Amino acid sequence: MYKITLFTLLSVAFLLHNSVHAQQDTNRFWKLKSLYSLNGTQNSFVNWNAGGRNNISAIASIGASALYTKRNMKWSNDLSIALGGIMYLDKKNGNTIQKTDDRLDLSSSYGVKFSKYFYTSINAGFKTQMADGFNYPNDSVKVSTFLAPGYLNLALGIDYIKSDKFSIFASLVAAKSTFVMDDSLSAVGAFGVESGSRYRQEYGAYFKMKYDRALAKNIEMKSKLELFSNYLNNPQNIDVNAELLLIFRVNSLFTASAQWNLIYDDDINIRDVNGGFGPRTQFKSVLGIGISYKLNSK
């Protein structure tokens, strides 16, 4: 299932990019970028005194953007997809694949300029995952799956766009929808929905900042920060979603990357290793080395 899903996503994204690229002579208002990456590791142990389990892991990702600019109008779209897993080869618990990364993130913003750097904008974002998730080593009970959770954000506000690499969006009129479309997860009230419900609606203020820059000749940084405050329930407990990605480019094909993600949502209760149950700060770190292919068109 992992291989079929990953191959399909890579094929569709690549064909879409080249299809649009082939039409750029008839439409010069689009600026397209995409980055395809595959990182992996392999560990093998023979009579290794310190111990260890033979394993192989891989993470594939796609980052794409499409920017349409014409007169005083700007329409930007971003897509981020990642799917990764690790498989232990010692047959201790069978050659099952454990998920290490799973992300489907799509955002779009449409704005009309009213000052040099300022736009009145409508911002939309959708996030979910593609495969089932489990709380390993227990792989018999799902803790997440496609559209469980799923998040949809809609906001009307002001966009400050200094350049394609830096923008700030602020809104006092925003809506956040949380979907849990799996019966077993909605039954226990996962991800902040009421027990038995598949949907949760929140209204509040939304803030989003994007900042990309070259730190050195072969080092790129991409960052994003999203904040949301629910007017109707504990507005002081702000939802946080932060991402930081560093890309170290060896040459046009080989790269290393370091990615950090931080999430806090006061409505999501998590059981920690000590048995505590309640809102928790979620943190993920991914380090990898592999190959990447970058496409740009204008």
Secondary structure, DSSP 8 states (H G I E B T S, - for coil): -HHHHHHHHHHHHHHHHHHHHHTTTT-TTEEEEEEEEEEEEEE--SS-TT----EEEEEEEEEEEEEEEETTEEEEEEEEEEEEEEEESS-SS-S-EEEEEEEEEEEEEEEEESSSSEEEEEEEEEEE-SS-EE-TT--SSEEEBTTBTEEEEEEEEEEEEEETTEEEEEEEEEEEEEE---HHHHHTTGGG--TT-SEEEEEEEEEEEEEEEEEETTEEEEEEEEEEEETTS-TTS-EEEEEEEEEEESSSSEEEEEEEEEEE-TT-EEE-TTS-EEE--EEEEEEEEEEEEEEEE-
